[in-house]
Amino acid sequence: MKRKRKIRYVVLLVIGFALLNSLLLYFDTGNKVEQKSYVNEWSEPFTYDLVEKLETTGVFASAESNHVYFDKNEGSFRQFLVAPGDEISEGDGLYEYEVTNFSSQTASLKAEAKRLEEEIEAIEQYIIELESFDIPETDNGGSSFFSQDEAEEEDQPKTIETEFMKQEQIAEKELELAQKEAKLTMVESQLAELEAGGKTITVESPFNGVITEISESLQSPLITMKTTTLQVEGKLTESERKKVQPDMEVEIKLPNEELPEQPPLLRGTISSLRNFPDHVSVGWQSEYPFEVSIEGATENILPGYHASLSIITARAEEAVTAFDYLLLTEDDLFAWVMNEKGTLTYRAIETGLEVNGMTEVTKGLETGEWLAAYPRDQFRKGATFLTPIQWEDLYIKQIPDVSPSVIKKYGLMGLMTR
Amino acid sequence: MLYSINLLQLLFRREDHLFKIKRAERLQNFWKWVVLLLATSILTYIWTSWVGLGMDPISVNATEFTRMEYEFRKAWFLIGRTAFALLLAIFVLFITSFVWWLFNNVPYNKLVIIQMNVLLVMLLERLTWIPLLVYAGVDWYVSPLSFGVPASYFTDIQWIIYIFGAISVFQLWIIWYQVRCLNYLSATKKHWIWFGVIFWHILLWAGTAALSNYDIFLLRIITS
């Protein structure tokens, strides 16, 4: 029917028209057609301390290990005076041994004492001679009173210099004397001990610590002592090792059961980090041991306790940070910024550290600028942006609290736009 | 005779209903439909402004506001929009009918019925603007269903783009529809009806363009 044909023509015409317009829009390269951008979600960068951590485990151990040795030639071993687990202070007796060559020992000690005494005497004599040494004054003999003054003046600097040299020598010798006297005292006490204790000598501990091992079979080292200061030891795998450097900070966390009076988190620094693994081989996994020195009290912690460690590998303090999904990674990094004029700009930025979905922006963004997040395909450079009403950000009860001029302005705006 | 208003039928089975309307002496459901249409208009505009249409002026200073302040301004914009929706509906239903009534010898309420469909189609046009903006970034004056796109290619002058953007396929249909109905109901000569309707629409388009061009300007004058 004619009517139906007319309708069909009209419909086709309308569709064609719409299509033509759509094509014009689509191929609009010269931006002749003004387009706006719909932004559904946006966010702001903020200031944050970004911390990149590496998680690993460690065990508490003594910071220092000291060994005590026994030379079999000195005598025959008698007995240990300590057992593993004993806490030892400096001067406590560790073991006793019988002196095999008692007489030759005493003889040699006596001889040494005598020698020392003689040396001491000689030094003392020398010192006395030095002190009594008068710097001779040049003799002018028979000169008149006038010239005597002149000569004395000339001699003054020479006298002072020699006087100085003399005092220096005296000081040197006095020091040597003191050293010799100390040694003599030691030898005399050893001798006295020998003579008093018979043939047995007790060896005292030069260190503080706890005995961890005693070699009953008298292998070297005879006694192993560990200090009571603790450190944490661990191992890093190859990939972890690449990220860690000495002096990095470490957070030490004790497992859940809290020790009384012990804070759950300790801080430390990596005091040593080995550059070579325990075992180098193609087939073996390389492990690099490291040690962490602990700051803070560790009274209730015993060696052998395990802890989880977080090594802080990188840190950005007070960094301008943005969430990862806001930034675009193409060849350079970009972000869509909603600027103060109400348009979207495509800005190049430079970033730094990346932790946990947040990225530090080193150049190009400041806190408080708005970053458009979603939907990406609607973002156009230079386009005015429109945002829907965000339900979550609106408190209905407070709507009428806004100042009346704002109400008037925006209400009228709503009234008058098309 | 009693005519029960049925807009959809009027839309699609025009001839029959126009006949009934002409003959009718009383109209049923009149005010019910008016209220319904006002409500629909308000709802439509709430939807468009919820999505953010028309908020360009707010976006200009958006970064200065906190989130909450920004949303408040949008909320008040929306409230203003509902007022606009109301006014628009009243205008289309009653003012335009008044103009037709002045120049034609047709009872006023029948003209209002004609305009009801006009309003419906206009609301439909607004609804199309939502996906166009959200998914294609085009505002009303460059909708592919209007002449704004080609106008943008030829010129950069804003108000020309606005005028041509106001001329859309919906508007053309409305013109045709109004001419047809008026022709049927009234005794005026056909070319006068054409002239009157087109003239009225040109006025409306020019008014729209002027309003769109100068809305911020007027706003400043009013609020300062």
Chai-1 contact restraints between the chains, C-beta under 6 A:
chainA,res_idxA,chainB,res_idxB,connection_type,confidence,min_distance_angstrom,max_distance_angstrom,comment,restraint_id
A,V14,B,V169,contact,1.0,0.0,6.0,A-B,restraint_1
A,A18,B,P144,contact,1.0,0.0,6.0,A-B,restraint_2
A,A18,B,L145,contact,1.0,0.0,6.0,A-B,restraint_3
A,N21,B,P144,contact,1.0,0.0,6.0,A-B,restraint_4
A,N21,B,V149,contact,1.0,0.0,6.0,A-B,restraint_5
A,S22,B,P144,contact,1.0,0.0,6.0,A-B,restraint_6
A,L24,B,V149,contact,1.0,0.0,6.0,A-B,restraint_7
A,L25,B,V149,contact,1.0,0.0,6.0,A-B,restraint_8
A,K32,B,S152,contact,1.0,0.0,6.0,A-B,restraint_9
A,K32,B,Y153,contact,1.0,0.0,6.0,A-B,restraint_10
A,V33,B,V142,contact,1.0,0.0,6.0,A-B,restraint_11
A,V33,B,V149,contact,1.0,0.0,6.0,A-B,restraint_12
A,V33,B,S152,contact,1.0,0.0,6.0,A-B,restraint_13
A,Q35,B,G137,contact,1.0,0.0,6.0,A-B,restraint_14
A,K36,B,G137,contact,1.0,0.0,6.0,A-B,restraint_15
A,K36,B,D139,contact,1.0,0.0,6.0,A-B,restraint_16
A,S37,B,G137,contact,1.0,0.0,6.0,A-B,restraint_17
A,Y38,B,L133,contact,1.0,0.0,6.0,A-B,restraint_18
A,Y38,B,V134,contact,1.0,0.0,6.0,A-B,restraint_19
A,E340,B,T63,contact,1.0,0.0,6.0,A-B,restraint_20
A,G342,B,S59,contact,1.0,0.0,6.0,A-B,restraint_21
A,G342,B,V60,contact,1.0,0.0,6.0,A-B,restraint_22
A,W370,B,T63,contact,1.0,0.0,6.0,A-B,restraint_23
A,Q378,B,G137,contact,1.0,0.0,6.0,A-B,restraint_24
A,T384,B,D56,contact,1.0,0.0,6.0,A-B,restraint_25
A,T384,B,S59,contact,1.0,0.0,6.0,A-B,restraint_26
A,F385,B,S59,contact,1.0,0.0,6.0,A-B,restraint_27
A,L386,B,G52,contact,1.0,0.0,6.0,A-B,restraint_28
A,L386,B,M55,contact,1.0,0.0,6.0,A-B,restraint_29
A,T387,B,G52,contact,1.0,0.0,6.0,A-B,restraint_30
A,P388,B,V51,contact,1.0,0.0,6.0,A-B,restraint_31
A,P388,B,G52,contact,1.0,0.0,6.0,A-B,restraint_32
A,I389,B,W50,contact,1.0,0.0,6.0,A-B,restraint_33
A,I389,B,K74,contact,1.0,0.0,6.0,A-B,restraint_34
A,Q390,B,E71,contact,1.0,0.0,6.0,A-B,restraint_35
A,D393,B,R67,contact,1.0,0.0,6.0,A-B,restraint_36
A,D393,B,M68,contact,1.0,0.0,6.0,A-B,restraint_37
A,D393,B,E71,contact,1.0,0.0,6.0,A-B,restraint_38
A,L394,B,E71,contact,1.0,0.0,6.0,A-B,restraint_39
A,I399,B,A75,contact,1.0,0.0,6.0,A-B,restraint_40
A,V402,B,F72,contact,1.0,0.0,6.0,A-B,restraint_41
A,I407,B,W76,contact,1.0,0.0,6.0,A-B,restraint_42
A,K408,B,T223,contact,1.0,0.0,6.0,A-B,restraint_43
A,K409,B,T223,contact,1.0,0.0,6.0,A-B,restraint_44
A,Y410,B,R73,contact,1.0,0.0,6.0,A-B,restraint_45
A,Y410,B,W76,contact,1.0,0.0,6.0,A-B,restraint_46
A,Y410,B,F77,contact,1.0,0.0,6.0,A-B,restraint_47
A,G411,B,W76,contact,1.0,0.0,6.0,A-B,restraint_48
A,G411,B,I79,contact,1.0,0.0,6.0,A-B,restraint_49
A,G411,B,G80,contact,1.0,0.0,6.0,A-B,restraint_50
A,L412,B,L219,contact,1.0,0.0,6.0,A-B,restraint_51
A,M413,B,P57,contact,1.0,0.0,6.0,A-B,restraint_52
A,M413,B,F77,contact,1.0,0.0,6.0,A-B,restraint_53
A,M413,B,L219,contact,1.0,0.0,6.0,A-B,restraint_54
A,G414,B,F77,contact,1.0,0.0,6.0,A-B,restraint_55
A,G414,B,G80,contact,1.0,0.0,6.0,A-B,restraint_56
A,G414,B,R81,contact,1.0,0.0,6.0,A-B,restraint_57
A,L415,B,G80,contact,1.0,0.0,6.0,A-B,restraint_58
A,L415,B,A83,contact,1.0,0.0,6.0,A-B,restraint_59
A,L415,B,F84,contact,1.0,0.0,6.0,A-B,restraint_60
A,M416,B,D215,contact,1.0,0.0,6.0,A-B,restraint_61
A,T417,B,G54,contact,1.0,0.0,6.0,A-B,restraint_62
A,T417,B,D215,contact,1.0,0.0,6.0,A-B,restraint_63
A,R418,B,T208,contact,1.0,0.0,6.0,A-B,restraint_64
A,R418,B,S212,contact,1.0,0.0,6.0,A-B,restraint_65
